[in-house]
Amino acid sequence: IDKQMKPLFAQREAWLEALPAICATDMHGVVAKLEVALRVMVHQQGEGYELFKATMEELRTARCPNCGALVYQR
């Protein structure tokens, strides 16, 4: 299992390093990038984690002020 996990962890690190350079062009992209950050932070739970987690929940349930649609839908 460890032998199979090593390349997966390497791929994960490569993706995480590339993600900041990818420019989100709309709210869906921004929230998606924040979702990834939150999933990484879940394992670390350092300073700011609870604030970040609560803010992500607010983003997930935020609605457009004009039409009332969810700003982000998975």
N, CA, C and O atoms as a GROMACS GRO file, in nm:
protein
  296
    1ILE      N    1   0.083  -0.118   0.000
    1ILE     CA    2   0.000   0.000   0.000
    1ILE      C    3   0.088   0.125   0.000
    1ILE      O    4   0.062   0.220  -0.074
    2ASP      N    5   0.193   0.126   0.083
    2ASP     CA    6   0.282   0.242   0.088
    2ASP      C    7   0.344   0.271  -0.048
    2ASP      O    8   0.359   0.387  -0.086
    3LYS      N    9   0.382   0.166  -0.120
    3LYS     CA   10   0.442   0.182  -0.252
    3LYS      C   11   0.344   0.248  -0.349
    3LYS      O   12   0.384   0.330  -0.431
    4GLN      N   13   0.218   0.213  -0.338
    4GLN     CA   14   0.116   0.270  -0.426
    4GLN      C   15   0.078   0.413  -0.384
    4GLN      O   16   0.038   0.494  -0.467
    5MET      N   17   0.090   0.442  -0.256
    5MET     CA   18   0.052   0.574  -0.205
    5MET      C   19   0.154   0.681  -0.242
    5MET      O   20   0.118   0.797  -0.262
    6LYS      N   21   0.281   0.644  -0.250
    6LYS     CA   22   0.387   0.741  -0.275
    6LYS      C   23   0.361   0.825  -0.401
    6LYS      O   24   0.368   0.948  -0.394
    7PRO      N   25   0.332   0.762  -0.518
    7PRO     CA   26   0.306   0.845  -0.636
    7PRO      C   27   0.179   0.929  -0.624
    7PRO      O   28   0.170   1.038  -0.681
    8LEU      N   29   0.080   0.880  -0.549
    8LEU     CA   30  -0.043   0.956  -0.529
    8LEU      C   31  -0.015   1.083  -0.448
    8LEU      O   32  -0.068   1.189  -0.480
    9PHE      N   33   0.066   1.071  -0.345
    9PHE     CA   34   0.101   1.188  -0.265
    9PHE      C   35   0.182   1.288  -0.350
    9PHE      O   36   0.165   1.409  -0.338
   10ALA      N   37   0.271   1.236  -0.434
   10ALA     CA   38   0.350   1.323  -0.521
   10ALA      C   39   0.260   1.399  -0.617
   10ALA      O   40   0.279   1.518  -0.641
   11GLN      N   41   0.160   1.329  -0.674
   11GLN     CA   42   0.066   1.395  -0.765
   11GLN      C   43  -0.016   1.500  -0.692
   11GLN      O   44  -0.041   1.608  -0.745
   12ARG      N   45  -0.058   1.468  -0.571
   12ARG     CA   46  -0.135   1.563  -0.490
   12ARG      C   47  -0.054   1.689  -0.466
   12ARG      O   48  -0.106   1.800  -0.479
   13GLU      N   49   0.073   1.674  -0.431
   13GLU     CA   50   0.159   1.789  -0.406
   13GLU      C   51   0.177   1.873  -0.532
   13GLU      O   52   0.175   1.996  -0.526
   14ALA      N   53   0.193   1.807  -0.646
   14ALA     CA   54   0.209   1.879  -0.773
   14ALA      C   55   0.084   1.961  -0.804
   14ALA      O   56   0.093   2.077  -0.845
   15TRP      N   57  -0.033   1.901  -0.783
   15TRP     CA   58  -0.158   1.973  -0.807
   15TRP      C   59  -0.174   2.090  -0.712
   15TRP      O   60  -0.216   2.199  -0.753
   16LEU      N   61  -0.141   2.069  -0.586
   16LEU     CA   62  -0.153   2.177  -0.487
   16LEU      C   63  -0.057   2.292  -0.518
   16LEU      O   64  -0.090   2.409  -0.495
   17GLU      N   65   0.059   2.261  -0.571
   17GLU     CA   66   0.154   2.365  -0.608
   17GLU      C   67   0.105   2.443  -0.730
   17GLU      O   68   0.129   2.563  -0.741
   18ALA      N   69   0.036   2.376  -0.822
   18ALA     CA   70  -0.012   2.439  -0.945
   18ALA      C   71  -0.138   2.522  -0.922
   18ALA      O   72  -0.162   2.618  -0.995
   19LEU      N   73  -0.218   2.486  -0.825
   19LEU     CA   74  -0.348   2.550  -0.805
   19LEU      C   75  -0.343   2.702  -0.786
   19LEU      O   76  -0.428   2.771  -0.843
   20PRO      N   77  -0.250   2.758  -0.709
   20PRO     CA   78  -0.249   2.903  -0.694
   20PRO      C   79  -0.230   2.980  -0.825
   20PRO      O   80  -0.275   3.093  -0.837
   21ALA      N   81  -0.165   2.919  -0.921
   21ALA     CA   82  -0.141   2.987  -1.049
   21ALA      C   83  -0.263   2.984  -1.140
   21ALA      O   84  -0.269   3.059  -1.238
   22ILE      N   85  -0.359   2.900  -1.109
   22ILE     CA   86  -0.481   2.892  -1.190
   22ILE      C   87  -0.574   3.005  -1.145
   22ILE      O   88  -0.611   3.014  -1.028
   23CYS      N   89  -0.611   3.089  -1.239
   23CYS     CA   90  -0.692   3.206  -1.207
   23CYS      C   91  -0.841   3.172  -1.218
   23CYS      O   92  -0.889   3.135  -1.325
   24ALA      N   93  -0.912   3.185  -1.109
   24ALA     CA   94  -1.057   3.165  -1.110
   24ALA      C   95  -1.120   3.282  -1.184
   24ALA      O   96  -1.085   3.398  -1.161
   25THR      N   97  -1.214   3.252  -1.273
   25THR     CA   98  -1.276   3.357  -1.353
   25THR      C   99  -1.417   3.392  -1.307
   25THR      O  100  -1.478   3.485  -1.359
   26ASP      N  101  -1.469   3.316  -1.211
   26ASP     CA  102  -1.601   3.347  -1.158
   26ASP      C  103  -1.611   3.296  -1.015
   26ASP      O  104  -1.517   3.235  -0.964
   27MET      N  105  -1.724   3.321  -0.951
   27MET     CA  106  -1.742   3.282  -0.812
   27MET      C  107  -1.733   3.131  -0.794
   27MET      O  108  -1.684   3.084  -0.691
   28HIS      N  109  -1.778   3.055  -0.892
   28HIS     CA  110  -1.770   2.909  -0.882
   28HIS      C  111  -1.624   2.865  -0.871
   28HIS      O  112  -1.590   2.778  -0.790
   29GLY      N  113  -1.538   2.925  -0.951
   29GLY     CA  114  -1.396   2.892  -0.946
   29GLY      C  115  -1.332   2.931  -0.815
   29GLY      O  116  -1.250   2.856  -0.761
   30VAL      N  117  -1.368   3.047  -0.765
   30VAL     CA  118  -1.314   3.093  -0.637
   30VAL      C  119  -1.354   2.997  -0.525
   30VAL      O  120  -1.270   2.955  -0.446
   31VAL      N  121  -1.482   2.963  -0.519
   31VAL     CA  122  -1.529   2.873  -0.413
   31VAL      C  123  -1.467   2.735  -0.429
   31VAL      O  124  -1.434   2.671  -0.329
   32ALA      N  125  -1.451   2.688  -0.551
   32ALA     CA  126  -1.390   2.556  -0.573
   32ALA      C  127  -1.246   2.555  -0.520
   32ALA      O  128  -1.204   2.458  -0.457
   33LYS      N  129  -1.171   2.661  -0.546
   33LYS     CA  130  -1.034   2.668  -0.495
   33LYS      C  131  -1.034   2.673  -0.342
   33LYS      O  132  -0.949   2.611  -0.277
   34LEU      N  133  -1.127   2.746  -0.285
   34LEU     CA  134  -1.137   2.753  -0.138
   34LEU      C  135  -1.177   2.618  -0.080
   34LEU      O  136  -1.133   2.583   0.030
   35GLU      N  137  -1.260   2.543  -0.151
   35GLU     CA  138  -1.297   2.408  -0.105
   35GLU      C  139  -1.174   2.319  -0.094
   35GLU      O  140  -1.159   2.244   0.002
   36VAL      N  141  -1.085   2.329  -0.194
   36VAL     CA  142  -0.961   2.251  -0.190
   36VAL      C  143  -0.877   2.294  -0.070
   36VAL      O  144  -0.825   2.210   0.003
   37ALA      N  145  -0.864   2.424  -0.051
   37ALA     CA  146  -0.787   2.474   0.063
   37ALA      C  147  -0.844   2.424   0.195
   37ALA      O  148  -0.769   2.385   0.284
   38LEU      N  149  -0.975   2.424   0.207
   38LEU     CA  150  -1.038   2.376   0.330
   38LEU      C  151  -1.010   2.228   0.352
   38LEU      O  152  -0.982   2.187   0.464
   39ARG      N  153  -1.016   2.150   0.246
   39ARG     CA  154  -0.989   2.005   0.260
   39ARG      C  155  -0.846   1.980   0.305
   39ARG      O  156  -0.819   1.887   0.382
   40VAL      N  157  -0.753   2.063   0.258
   40VAL     CA  158  -0.615   2.051   0.302
   40VAL      C  159  -0.605   2.093   0.449
   40VAL      O  160  -0.537   2.028   0.528
   41MET      N  161  -0.671   2.202   0.484
   41MET     CA  162  -0.665   2.255   0.619
   41MET      C  163  -0.731   2.162   0.722
   41MET      O  164  -0.694   2.166   0.840
   42VAL      N  165  -0.826   2.081   0.680
   42VAL     CA  166  -0.896   1.991   0.773
   42VAL      C  167  -0.795   1.907   0.850
   42VAL      O  168  -0.815   1.878   0.968
   43HIS      N  169  -0.690   1.868   0.784
   43HIS     CA  170  -0.591   1.781   0.848
   43HIS      C  171  -0.495   1.859   0.938
   43HIS      O  172  -0.432   1.800   1.026
   44GLN      N  173  -0.484   1.989   0.916
   44GLN     CA  174  -0.390   2.069   0.994
   44GLN      C  175  -0.459   2.143   1.108
   44GLN      O  176  -0.406   2.149   1.219
   45GLN      N  177  -0.575   2.198   1.082
   45GLN     CA  178  -0.656   2.270   1.180
   45GLN      C  179  -0.575   2.369   1.264
   45GLN      O  180  -0.587   2.372   1.386
   46GLY      N  181  -0.494   2.448   1.196
   46GLY     CA  182  -0.415   2.552   1.264
   46GLY      C  183  -0.499   2.677   1.287
   46GLY      O  184  -0.621   2.674   1.276
   47GLU      N  185  -0.430   2.786   1.318
   47GLU     CA  186  -0.498   2.913   1.342
   47GLU      C  187  -0.580   2.953   1.220
   47GLU      O  188  -0.536   2.938   1.106
   48GLY      N  189  -0.695   3.001   1.245
   48GLY     CA  190  -0.781   3.047   1.136
   48GLY      C  191  -0.868   2.939   1.076
   48GLY      O  192  -0.955   2.969   0.994
   49TYR      N  193  -0.848   2.814   1.113
   49TYR     CA  194  -0.924   2.705   1.053
   49TYR      C  195  -1.074   2.722   1.077
   49TYR      O  196  -1.152   2.711   0.982
   50GLU      N  197  -1.115   2.748   1.200
   50GLU     CA  198  -1.258   2.759   1.230
   50GLU      C  199  -1.321   2.876   1.155
   50GLU      O  200  -1.434   2.866   1.106
   51LEU      N  201  -1.249   2.987   1.146
   51LEU     CA  202  -1.298   3.102   1.071
   51LEU      C  203  -1.313   3.067   0.923
   51LEU      O  204  -1.415   3.098   0.861
   52PHE      N  205  -1.213   3.003   0.867
   52PHE     CA  206  -1.216   2.964   0.726
   52PHE      C  207  -1.332   2.867   0.701
   52PHE      O  208  -1.405   2.882   0.603
   53LYS      N  209  -1.348   2.771   0.789
   53LYS     CA  210  -1.455   2.671   0.776
   53LYS      C  211  -1.592   2.739   0.780
   53LYS      O  212  -1.678   2.707   0.697
   54ALA      N  213  -1.613   2.830   0.873
   54ALA     CA  214  -1.741   2.899   0.884
   54ALA      C  215  -1.768   2.986   0.762
   54ALA      O  216  -1.880   2.992   0.712
   55THR      N  217  -1.664   3.053   0.713
   55THR     CA  218  -1.678   3.138   0.596
   55THR      C  219  -1.711   3.054   0.472
   55THR      O  220  -1.791   3.096   0.389
   56MET      N  221  -1.651   2.938   0.460
   56MET     CA  222  -1.682   2.850   0.348
   56MET      C  223  -1.829   2.807   0.352
   56MET      O  224  -1.894   2.798   0.249
   57GLU      N  225  -1.879   2.780   0.470
   57GLU     CA  226  -2.020   2.743   0.481
   57GLU      C  227  -2.109   2.858   0.436
   57GLU      O  228  -2.212   2.837   0.372
   58GLU      N  229  -2.070   2.979   0.471
   58GLU     CA  230  -2.146   3.096   0.426
   58GLU      C  231  -2.142   3.109   0.274
   58GLU      O  232  -2.244   3.139   0.212
   59LEU      N  233  -2.026   3.086   0.215
   59LEU     CA  234  -2.016   3.093   0.069
   59LEU      C  235  -2.101   2.984   0.002
   59LEU      O  236  -2.163   3.009  -0.102
   60ARG      N  237  -2.102   2.866   0.061
   60ARG     CA  238  -2.180   2.756   0.004
   60ARG      C  239  -2.329   2.786   0.002
   60ARG      O  240  -2.402   2.736  -0.084
   61THR      N  241  -2.375   2.867   0.097
   61THR     CA  242  -2.519   2.894   0.108
   61THR      C  243  -2.556   3.036   0.064
   61THR      O  244  -2.672   3.075   0.071
   62ALA      N  245  -2.456   3.114   0.018
   62ALA     CA  246  -2.482   3.251  -0.027
   62ALA      C  247  -2.570   3.251  -0.151
   62ALA      O  248  -2.559   3.163  -0.237
   63ARG      N  249  -2.656   3.349  -0.158
   63ARG     CA  250  -2.748   3.360  -0.273
   63ARG      C  251  -2.725   3.491  -0.347
   63ARG      O  252  -2.687   3.592  -0.287
   64CYS      N  253  -2.748   3.488  -0.475
   64CYS     CA  254  -2.736   3.607  -0.560
   64CYS      C  255  -2.840   3.709  -0.514
   64CYS      O  256  -2.957   3.674  -0.499
   65PRO      N  257  -2.799   3.834  -0.491
   65PRO     CA  258  -2.895   3.933  -0.447
   65PRO      C  259  -2.999   3.968  -0.553
   65PRO      O  260  -3.106   4.019  -0.521
   66ASN      N  261  -2.968   3.942  -0.678
   66ASN     CA  262  -3.061   3.976  -0.786
   66ASN      C  263  -3.165   3.867  -0.815
   66ASN      O  264  -3.284   3.895  -0.829
   67CYS      N  265  -3.117   3.742  -0.825
   67CYS     CA  266  -3.210   3.636  -0.864
   67CYS      C  267  -3.239   3.534  -0.755
   67CYS      O  268  -3.332   3.455  -0.768
   68GLY      N  269  -3.160   3.535  -0.648
   68GLY     CA  270  -3.184   3.442  -0.538
   68GLY      C  271  -3.122   3.304  -0.557
   68GLY      O  272  -3.135   3.218  -0.470
   69ALA      N  273  -3.056   3.282  -0.670
   69ALA     CA  274  -2.993   3.152  -0.694
   69ALA      C  275  -2.870   3.136  -0.605
   69ALA      O  276  -2.806   3.234  -0.568
   70LEU      N  277  -2.838   3.012  -0.572
   70LEU     CA  278  -2.716   2.986  -0.497
   70LEU      C  279  -2.598   3.036  -0.578
   70LEU      O  280  -2.592   3.016  -0.699
   71VAL      N  281  -2.504   3.102  -0.511
   71VAL     CA  282  -2.386   3.153  -0.579
   71VAL      C  283  -2.299   3.038  -0.626
   71VAL      O  284  -2.239   3.046  -0.733
   72TYR      N  285  -2.292   2.932  -0.548
   72TYR     CA  286  -2.208   2.818  -0.581
   72TYR      C  287  -2.290   2.691  -0.566
   72TYR      O  288  -2.352   2.667  -0.462
   73GLN      N  289  -2.288   2.610  -0.669
   73GLN     CA  290  -2.357   2.480  -0.664
   73GLN      C  291  -2.258   2.373  -0.702
   73GLN      O  292  -2.191   2.382  -0.806
   74ARG      N  293  -2.248   2.271  -0.619
   74ARG     CA  294  -2.152   2.162  -0.647
   74ARG      C  295  -2.199   2.079  -0.762
   74ARG      O  296  -2.133   1.983  -0.800
   0.00000   0.00000   0.00000
